[in-house]
């Protein structure tokens, strides 16, 4: 996956307890992920919100659910690498 991201537009921003990551491959393949760290992180999972203008809301909600379930596996461990 690393080789895929080298040619794509990826941006990052860290603000207090929130991290934003933006990814754009084409005008139809763009996504922004917001990760919020709770006060008892890593004992609680990240709050994950995905945003995208071209992608369907139902798809984004399904992806959020998968991401949240995956983060649950890493409670009390580093959830973001």
Rosetta constraint file for C-alpha pairs under 8 A:
AtomPair CA 1 CA 5 HARMONIC 6.54 0.50
AtomPair CA 2 CA 6 HARMONIC 6.51 0.50
AtomPair CA 3 CA 7 HARMONIC 7.63 0.50
AtomPair CA 4 CA 8 HARMONIC 7.07 0.50
AtomPair CA 5 CA 9 HARMONIC 7.55 0.50
AtomPair CA 5 CA 10 HARMONIC 7.31 0.50
AtomPair CA 8 CA 23 HARMONIC 7.24 0.50
AtomPair CA 8 CA 24 HARMONIC 6.17 0.50
AtomPair CA 8 CA 25 HARMONIC 5.17 0.50
AtomPair CA 9 CA 22 HARMONIC 7.81 0.50
AtomPair CA 9 CA 23 HARMONIC 5.74 0.50
AtomPair CA 9 CA 24 HARMONIC 5.04 0.50
AtomPair CA 9 CA 25 HARMONIC 6.39 0.50
AtomPair CA 10 CA 21 HARMONIC 7.09 0.50
AtomPair CA 10 CA 22 HARMONIC 5.42 0.50
AtomPair CA 10 CA 23 HARMONIC 4.55 0.50
AtomPair CA 10 CA 24 HARMONIC 6.46 0.50
AtomPair CA 11 CA 21 HARMONIC 5.60 0.50
AtomPair CA 11 CA 22 HARMONIC 4.93 0.50
AtomPair CA 11 CA 23 HARMONIC 6.64 0.50
AtomPair CA 12 CA 19 HARMONIC 7.38 0.50
AtomPair CA 12 CA 20 HARMONIC 5.62 0.50
AtomPair CA 12 CA 21 HARMONIC 4.53 0.50
AtomPair CA 12 CA 22 HARMONIC 6.40 0.50
AtomPair CA 13 CA 19 HARMONIC 5.82 0.50
AtomPair CA 13 CA 20 HARMONIC 5.09 0.50
AtomPair CA 13 CA 21 HARMONIC 6.57 0.50
AtomPair CA 14 CA 18 HARMONIC 6.04 0.50
AtomPair CA 14 CA 19 HARMONIC 4.52 0.50
AtomPair CA 14 CA 20 HARMONIC 6.38 0.50
AtomPair CA 15 CA 19 HARMONIC 6.20 0.50
AtomPair CA 17 CA 36 HARMONIC 5.87 0.50
AtomPair CA 17 CA 37 HARMONIC 5.18 0.50
AtomPair CA 17 CA 38 HARMONIC 7.34 0.50
AtomPair CA 18 CA 34 HARMONIC 6.98 0.50
AtomPair CA 18 CA 35 HARMONIC 5.59 0.50
AtomPair CA 18 CA 36 HARMONIC 4.39 0.50
AtomPair CA 18 CA 37 HARMONIC 6.12 0.50
AtomPair CA 19 CA 34 HARMONIC 5.84 0.50
AtomPair CA 19 CA 35 HARMONIC 5.10 0.50
AtomPair CA 19 CA 36 HARMONIC 6.45 0.50
AtomPair CA 20 CA 32 HARMONIC 6.99 0.50
AtomPair CA 20 CA 33 HARMONIC 5.71 0.50
AtomPair CA 20 CA 34 HARMONIC 4.63 0.50
AtomPair CA 20 CA 35 HARMONIC 6.35 0.50
AtomPair CA 21 CA 32 HARMONIC 5.67 0.50
AtomPair CA 21 CA 33 HARMONIC 5.22 0.50
AtomPair CA 21 CA 34 HARMONIC 6.63 0.50
AtomPair CA 22 CA 30 HARMONIC 7.58 0.50
AtomPair CA 22 CA 31 HARMONIC 5.85 0.50
AtomPair CA 22 CA 32 HARMONIC 4.24 0.50
AtomPair CA 22 CA 33 HARMONIC 6.30 0.50
AtomPair CA 23 CA 30 HARMONIC 5.52 0.50
AtomPair CA 23 CA 31 HARMONIC 5.26 0.50
AtomPair CA 23 CA 32 HARMONIC 6.22 0.50
AtomPair CA 24 CA 29 HARMONIC 5.94 0.50
AtomPair CA 24 CA 30 HARMONIC 4.16 0.50
AtomPair CA 24 CA 31 HARMONIC 6.46 0.50
AtomPair CA 25 CA 29 HARMONIC 5.41 0.50
AtomPair CA 25 CA 30 HARMONIC 6.20 0.50
AtomPair CA 26 CA 30 HARMONIC 6.61 0.50
AtomPair CA 27 CA 54 HARMONIC 7.73 0.50
AtomPair CA 28 CA 54 HARMONIC 5.52 0.50
AtomPair CA 28 CA 55 HARMONIC 7.58 0.50
AtomPair CA 29 CA 54 HARMONIC 7.06 0.50
AtomPair CA 29 CA 55 HARMONIC 7.59 0.50
AtomPair CA 30 CA 52 HARMONIC 6.17 0.50
AtomPair CA 30 CA 53 HARMONIC 7.72 0.50
AtomPair CA 30 CA 54 HARMONIC 7.20 0.50
AtomPair CA 30 CA 55 HARMONIC 7.91 0.50
AtomPair CA 31 CA 50 HARMONIC 6.92 0.50
AtomPair CA 31 CA 51 HARMONIC 5.82 0.50
AtomPair CA 31 CA 52 HARMONIC 4.83 0.50
AtomPair CA 31 CA 53 HARMONIC 7.98 0.50
AtomPair CA 32 CA 50 HARMONIC 5.77 0.50
AtomPair CA 32 CA 51 HARMONIC 5.12 0.50
AtomPair CA 32 CA 52 HARMONIC 6.32 0.50
AtomPair CA 33 CA 48 HARMONIC 7.06 0.50
AtomPair CA 33 CA 49 HARMONIC 5.84 0.50
AtomPair CA 33 CA 50 HARMONIC 4.57 0.50
AtomPair CA 33 CA 51 HARMONIC 6.39 0.50
AtomPair CA 34 CA 47 HARMONIC 7.94 0.50
AtomPair CA 34 CA 48 HARMONIC 5.74 0.50
AtomPair CA 34 CA 49 HARMONIC 5.09 0.50
AtomPair CA 34 CA 50 HARMONIC 6.30 0.50
AtomPair CA 35 CA 46 HARMONIC 6.20 0.50
AtomPair CA 35 CA 47 HARMONIC 5.70 0.50
AtomPair CA 35 CA 48 HARMONIC 4.83 0.50
AtomPair CA 35 CA 49 HARMONIC 6.68 0.50
AtomPair CA 36 CA 46 HARMONIC 5.71 0.50
AtomPair CA 36 CA 47 HARMONIC 4.98 0.50
AtomPair CA 36 CA 48 HARMONIC 6.55 0.50
AtomPair CA 37 CA 41 HARMONIC 5.95 0.50
AtomPair CA 37 CA 45 HARMONIC 7.73 0.50
AtomPair CA 37 CA 46 HARMONIC 5.38 0.50
AtomPair CA 37 CA 47 HARMONIC 6.68 0.50
AtomPair CA 38 CA 42 HARMONIC 7.94 0.50
AtomPair CA 38 CA 44 HARMONIC 6.70 0.50
AtomPair CA 38 CA 45 HARMONIC 7.66 0.50
AtomPair CA 38 CA 46 HARMONIC 6.83 0.50
AtomPair CA 38 CA 47 HARMONIC 7.68 0.50
AtomPair CA 40 CA 44 HARMONIC 6.11 0.50
AtomPair CA 41 CA 45 HARMONIC 6.96 0.50
AtomPair CA 41 CA 46 HARMONIC 7.59 0.50
AtomPair CA 41 CA 76 HARMONIC 7.55 0.50
AtomPair CA 42 CA 75 HARMONIC 5.82 0.50
AtomPair CA 42 CA 76 HARMONIC 4.74 0.50
AtomPair CA 42 CA 77 HARMONIC 5.92 0.50
AtomPair CA 42 CA 78 HARMONIC 6.49 0.50
AtomPair CA 42 CA 79 HARMONIC 7.10 0.50
AtomPair CA 43 CA 75 HARMONIC 5.35 0.50
AtomPair CA 43 CA 76 HARMONIC 4.59 0.50
AtomPair CA 43 CA 77 HARMONIC 7.75 0.50
AtomPair CA 44 CA 72 HARMONIC 7.99 0.50
AtomPair CA 44 CA 75 HARMONIC 6.16 0.50
AtomPair CA 44 CA 76 HARMONIC 7.45 0.50
AtomPair CA 45 CA 68 HARMONIC 7.28 0.50
AtomPair CA 45 CA 71 HARMONIC 5.75 0.50
AtomPair CA 45 CA 72 HARMONIC 5.72 0.50
AtomPair CA 45 CA 74 HARMONIC 7.76 0.50
AtomPair CA 45 CA 75 HARMONIC 6.17 0.50
AtomPair CA 45 CA 79 HARMONIC 7.69 0.50
AtomPair CA 46 CA 68 HARMONIC 7.21 0.50
AtomPair CA 46 CA 71 HARMONIC 6.67 0.50
AtomPair CA 46 CA 79 HARMONIC 7.51 0.50
AtomPair CA 47 CA 68 HARMONIC 7.35 0.50
AtomPair CA 48 CA 64 HARMONIC 6.33 0.50
AtomPair CA 48 CA 67 HARMONIC 7.28 0.50
AtomPair CA 48 CA 68 HARMONIC 6.65 0.50
AtomPair CA 49 CA 64 HARMONIC 6.34 0.50
AtomPair CA 50 CA 60 HARMONIC 6.10 0.50
AtomPair CA 50 CA 61 HARMONIC 7.68 0.50
AtomPair CA 50 CA 63 HARMONIC 7.85 0.50
AtomPair CA 50 CA 64 HARMONIC 6.42 0.50
AtomPair CA 51 CA 60 HARMONIC 7.10 0.50
AtomPair CA 52 CA 56 HARMONIC 7.88 0.50
AtomPair CA 52 CA 60 HARMONIC 7.80 0.50
AtomPair CA 55 CA 59 HARMONIC 6.96 0.50
AtomPair CA 55 CA 60 HARMONIC 7.04 0.50
AtomPair CA 56 CA 60 HARMONIC 6.42 0.50
AtomPair CA 57 CA 61 HARMONIC 6.14 0.50
AtomPair CA 58 CA 62 HARMONIC 6.20 0.50
AtomPair CA 59 CA 63 HARMONIC 6.22 0.50
AtomPair CA 60 CA 64 HARMONIC 6.09 0.50
AtomPair CA 61 CA 65 HARMONIC 6.24 0.50
AtomPair CA 62 CA 66 HARMONIC 6.37 0.50
AtomPair CA 63 CA 67 HARMONIC 6.15 0.50
AtomPair CA 64 CA 68 HARMONIC 6.05 0.50
AtomPair CA 65 CA 69 HARMONIC 6.13 0.50
AtomPair CA 66 CA 70 HARMONIC 6.19 0.50
AtomPair CA 67 CA 71 HARMONIC 6.19 0.50
AtomPair CA 68 CA 72 HARMONIC 6.32 0.50
AtomPair CA 69 CA 73 HARMONIC 6.99 0.50
AtomPair CA 70 CA 74 HARMONIC 7.40 0.50
AtomPair CA 71 CA 75 HARMONIC 7.00 0.50
AtomPair CA 71 CA 79 HARMONIC 6.12 0.50
AtomPair CA 74 CA 78 HARMONIC 6.75 0.50
AtomPair CA 74 CA 79 HARMONIC 5.72 0.50
AtomPair CA 75 CA 79 HARMONIC 7.32 0.50
